[in-house]
């Protein structure tokens, strides 16, 4: 796991092997799978992020599920209850 020293990983959070978390990002009460890339200034709260997911800069996710291989473009917002797949 590669975590920026400016990123915050809060309680009740699991981060998988090979995952990187960018500057000023905050992950709370979430599970992030293996080999994910979390960009800068990303907020993740109460989410399940599966393996090989890319979340670009300035995204906001709250109580959502992101399935294997999905890519969230910069500035994306996922509201509670969203399930995002790659197909």
Secondary structure as GFF3:
##gff-version 3
##sequence-region A 1 87
A	DSSP	beta_strand	2	3	.	.	.	ID=ss1
A	DSSP	beta_strand	8	9	.	.	.	ID=ss2
A	DSSP	beta_strand	14	15	.	.	.	ID=ss3
A	DSSP	beta_strand	20	21	.	.	.	ID=ss4
A	DSSP	beta_strand	26	28	.	.	.	ID=ss5
A	DSSP	beta_strand	31	32	.	.	.	ID=ss6
A	DSSP	beta_strand	37	38	.	.	.	ID=ss7
A	DSSP	beta_strand	43	45	.	.	.	ID=ss8
A	DSSP	beta_strand	48	49	.	.	.	ID=ss9
A	DSSP	beta_strand	54	55	.	.	.	ID=ss10
A	DSSP	beta_strand	60	62	.	.	.	ID=ss11
A	DSSP	beta_strand	65	66	.	.	.	ID=ss12
A	DSSP	beta_strand	71	72	.	.	.	ID=ss13
A	DSSP	beta_strand	77	78	.	.	.	ID=ss14
A	DSSP	beta_strand	83	84	.	.	.	ID=ss15
###
